[in-house]
Amino acid sequence: MGSPEAEDGVRISVRGLRVRFGAVEAVRGIDLVAYAGRGTALLGRNGAGKSTTMRVLAGVIPPTEGEVQVDGIDVASAPLSVKRITGYCPDVGGLVPRATPWEHLQLAARLRRLDAWELRAQDLLERFDLAAAAHRVTGGFSHGMGRRFSVVLAAFGEPGILLLDEPFDGVDPLGVEATQQVIADAKARGAAVLVSTHLRDLAMEACEDVLVLRGGAAVAALDAADLVGEEGARAYRALLD
Amino acid sequence: MRTAPSWTELSWPELSRGAGDLGALFAFRRHGLADSSRRRLRASGLVCVALTVSAIVVPAYLRSALSSDRVGHLVAVMPSFYLGFGVLAIMASVTSGGGRELVPRDEAVAFPVSSVTEHLAALLLAPLNVAWVIQAWAILGATSYVFGPHALAATVVPVLLWIVLATAIGQVVGWTFEGLRRGRHGLLVTRSLSAASFAGVAVLVLDDHLTTVLDHSPTVSVYLASLAGQTGHWARWAISLAVLLALIALAVLAGLVPARWALHRPLRDELRLEGERHEPVANPRSDLAAMLRLDRASIWRSVPLRRGLLVLAMMPGAVALAGNLEWRLITILPGLVASGGALLFGVNAWCLDGRGALWRDSLPVAPGLAYAAKVIVLFEVLLAAAGLTIVLAAVRAGLPDRAELAAVLGATVVVSAQVVAACLGWSVRSPYAVDLRSARATPAPPVVMAGYSARLAVVTTVTGLLFSATSLAPGPGPAILLAIPLLCWSGWRLARTAAAWSEPAVRSRVIAVVAS
């Protein structure tokens, strides 16, 4: 992996993470470190364990084994504290179908204890071209609109840890641009950003570090520069088999 | 651009293909069940068959043991009983948007499921409704009680055929109503039709003409067919059966036309709700208020939930109005309303969040508070619906005495608590991923819903009857004494489920399933 910042810049530390769902082991011993002000891409095929790892970091799924710390807080023992410092964009849906974006933001602002949040919310909605739909229920949104708004919700509280699972999936170029800007802003204010995606080129634009997963385990930790361009595509392809 | 109607779905080859597809869809559903669920399903089926046979046989042999006067009274109302079943079949189909889905819409979208298959599936799923089953048992039992054990099979067969015919007619009306609802002025048309129907019945009741109308019910022929079977008039009996069979075939085929018409129309009401602007209101003052606001929006902005709650609140009250129910019988109504309300979404409470469940669970809020929000929102909905029913029923019941008032209030609070406790338990143990957007959607698969509804009906009816008994007491004491332990029991069950919900592994399983 690329040159890390000082040791105290570590915001996410995962050692030997395992997650089992009954007989299925979705994650089989992943180690991961993410640093303040840097983006880390989680790459891999379907079922590689990317989304499950993200859910563990968001405090939504408890780890079966291993040590997972977010800003020094153990996820297994203090998930609520972890939720306070993370912003999470889930890979599927992520929106309450019969609530409006504004109602989602009101709930998030209340539970995250955000004051005078309205201007920032309005700004984010405009940047993601969602201002006109702010008071319509999300059940009528297109897939791309839903993805864009999930990114808004994740970034809204300016969290120290930004977890974006498939943020570019089905999103138009303007939405991709806005998402990249949100990631850049988060890194600039010292947040650790994790991006899980199948779109390698976009991930390389957003991140400095890369972890490639296969079958629930990490197979490579690289610099983003190693996976750029034609040569990077070949290297990535080789890691998937 | 208008498109010409395609009638290819109504051809004989399509009918045959649709029936074949039905088998494939049933197999698809069956394969989705765990082994334990299949065993439970088989056992439930056998119990249902055994209870149906008992409902037919046992009353026939009770006749001699009971007063013959009662038989005489029953004979006079048998055609009305049969007609009542027909009304129930129509109401069930209308309120479920034409009938239940064998495969939810979002799962079926990848398959070419024709309106023929949809219609036949809705017809076959109609009996998975506890009200349908209990009414069917009631009319079968009443028939065998009236006619006795002699030529029992011959007397019961016409009623069995009537049950099938009424269900098929219910589907025809249900699809037609759904088709009208999906039209440009659908809401206005269907609400006007409903209001006119209620007004018509009200006029008949107030003018004392209801009995005269019921005496001319076409179901008199069903009773006469049963009588012909018992008295050995076989030619008349056979002709009646042939007519009933022909009408069944006709009604099943006739249902294809409105089914196709309705299913090809856009879901205007649902689309309107999705496109509607909801003006923002002031920021919530507490975490719980914020959670409740989203849950309430999820209920009242869902077409099937809104409509279902309204029907549930109004129908038993209207029946009580028409039947001039006394207070001691009104104690049973809250149980009916609470059970029905729970079946709209409560049995799978986290389905209100849909795919947003994952995001909601990622918010920094204590699990206990998220759980409390679901308990409160379900409780308040059930209490509101039951309250409206009681108000309607009270119009003709007059002022209750203190014991009756305590009994009705006790029954309302206790059955609501019982239903909420049962529902939250099921919601945590057996969550399902469902989209409650369509009026035909249910919060759990139809077979599971039948099991839930049977269990809720038994518990709430028994509780209602217990409170009915307390209404005969001289004061409110017995009702209060009965309510306290029952509320404590429900409270303990709610606390037990809350403890399970607080486990991260349990919570993550529920959330993952609901959001998938």
Boltz contact constraints between the chains, C-beta under 6 A:
constraints:
  - contact:
      token1: [A, 58]
      token2: [B, 362]
      max_distance: 6.0
  - contact:
      token1: [A, 60]
      token2: [B, 361]
      max_distance: 6.0
  - contact:
      token1: [A, 60]
      token2: [B, 362]
      max_distance: 6.0
  - contact:
      token1: [A, 61]
      token2: [B, 508]
      max_distance: 6.0
  - contact:
      token1: [A, 62]
      token2: [B, 504]
      max_distance: 6.0
  - contact:
      token1: [A, 62]
      token2: [B, 505]
      max_distance: 6.0
  - contact:
      token1: [A, 80]
      token2: [B, 364]
      max_distance: 6.0
  - contact:
      token1: [A, 83]
      token2: [B, 364]
      max_distance: 6.0
  - contact:
      token1: [A, 84]
      token2: [B, 364]
      max_distance: 6.0
  - contact:
      token1: [A, 88]
      token2: [B, 362]
      max_distance: 6.0
  - contact:
      token1: [A, 90]
      token2: [B, 358]
      max_distance: 6.0
  - contact:
      token1: [A, 90]
      token2: [B, 359]
      max_distance: 6.0
  - contact:
      token1: [A, 92]
      token2: [B, 355]
      max_distance: 6.0
  - contact:
      token1: [A, 93]
      token2: [B, 355]
      max_distance: 6.0
  - contact:
      token1: [A, 94]
      token2: [B, 359]
      max_distance: 6.0
  - contact:
      token1: [A, 95]
      token2: [B, 356]
      max_distance: 6.0
  - contact:
      token1: [A, 96]
      token2: [B, 294]
      max_distance: 6.0
  - contact:
      token1: [A, 96]
      token2: [B, 353]
      max_distance: 6.0
  - contact:
      token1: [A, 96]
      token2: [B, 356]
      max_distance: 6.0
  - contact:
      token1: [A, 97]
      token2: [B, 354]
      max_distance: 6.0
  - contact:
      token1: [A, 98]
      token2: [B, 297]
      max_distance: 6.0
  - contact:
      token1: [A, 98]
      token2: [B, 298]
      max_distance: 6.0
  - contact:
      token1: [A, 98]
      token2: [B, 301]
      max_distance: 6.0
  - contact:
      token1: [A, 98]
      token2: [B, 302]
      max_distance: 6.0
  - contact:
      token1: [A, 99]
      token2: [B, 294]
      max_distance: 6.0
  - contact:
      token1: [A, 99]
      token2: [B, 297]
      max_distance: 6.0
  - contact:
      token1: [A, 100]
      token2: [B, 278]
      max_distance: 6.0
  - contact:
      token1: [A, 102]
      token2: [B, 280]
      max_distance: 6.0
  - contact:
      token1: [A, 106]
      token2: [B, 283]
      max_distance: 6.0
  - contact:
      token1: [A, 107]
      token2: [B, 290]
      max_distance: 6.0
  - contact:
      token1: [A, 107]
      token2: [B, 294]
      max_distance: 6.0
  - contact:
      token1: [A, 110]
      token2: [B, 284]
      max_distance: 6.0
  - contact:
      token1: [A, 110]
      token2: [B, 290]
      max_distance: 6.0
  - contact:
      token1: [A, 111]
      token2: [B, 287]
      max_distance: 6.0
  - contact:
      token1: [A, 111]
      token2: [B, 363]
      max_distance: 6.0
  - contact:
      token1: [A, 111]
      token2: [B, 364]
      max_distance: 6.0
  - contact:
      token1: [A, 111]
      token2: [B, 365]
      max_distance: 6.0
  - contact:
      token1: [A, 135]
      token2: [B, 277]
      max_distance: 6.0
  - contact:
      token1: [A, 135]
      token2: [B, 278]
      max_distance: 6.0
  - contact:
      token1: [A, 137]
      token2: [B, 274]
      max_distance: 6.0
  - contact:
      token1: [A, 139]
      token2: [B, 274]
      max_distance: 6.0
  - contact:
      token1: [A, 140]
      token2: [B, 274]
      max_distance: 6.0
  - contact:
      token1: [A, 140]
      token2: [B, 275]
      max_distance: 6.0
